[in-house]
Amino acid sequence: MMMMIGEIVGGCVYEEHSSFSEQAFYAVTLLWLLFLCTTEIIGNHLQYSKFWNSTSSNKSKLQIMLSSKIGMLILYTPALLAAASSFALLPNGGGGIRFPMLKSALTIHFLKRDLETLFIHKYSGFVALESAVFISATYFTMAAGTLYFQHQTRNFPEPSTDLKYIGVLLFTVGICGNFYHHYFLSKLRNKSDKGYKIPTGGLFGLVICPHYLFEIITFIGISFISQTLFMYLCAVGSTFYLIPRSFATRKWYVSKFENFPKNVKALIPYVL
């Protein structure tokens, strides 16, 4: 049974080089993601969005705070540049469609986030520079690392189970669903309104973080397009980062609004 499961899983992943430097990179990435997830689980939230002042009692007076718009652009732009530049810097290898699909998916994802920052979202808080740099480095490492490891597979055979078209479908559902709910959030208040409201519309009647759910679907889609161990690792890491953050978000709404609906879950309708 275990051998069968191993064969199924192995058929979904590219063979890769196993040099010491690449193994070390995997180890550092794993530790980085574990740290990121652990900080959310224990309640030491990265300081942006609703949690920009979550640890204000412990913050250094010298800590630099940025406007949310500037902070969010710092988060996403380096990863966008890495993804977009890959069209010129990394050849397509064997000429298959997978690598261009992956480059396009990463570029579209981070371009969307920058455009939402500039034209969709309405911000009222701040982002700690420390958190902005940390998250920016994480996204940049994910984008650059995914492209690097994909490029390294160019001389290896395709996985026996081809998931790239399923990946494109999941990516499309994820990125559209994420934008749809970001748009709902942007309509909750006008430019002069600095307060928060309970979101409505879309899946907000069932979960408080449907945008996180669709972001997870987006990353799973990208991992299926890639089918490299590194991108699978990034998708799992993103999932385990967003799950506790969605719980913290629901807890925040419950603490701020006495009329918050008890039936509204954190992330997955009726389940979680």
PyMOL commands that set and color helices and strands:
alter all, ss='L'
color gray80, all
select helices_A, chain A and resi 2-10+20-41+49-51+56-58+68-89+98-119+129-155+164-186+202-205+210-226+229-256
alter helices_A, ss='H'
color red, helices_A
select strands_A, chain A and resi 65-67+126-128
alter strands_A, ss='S'
color yellow, strands_A
deselect
rebuild
show_as cartoon
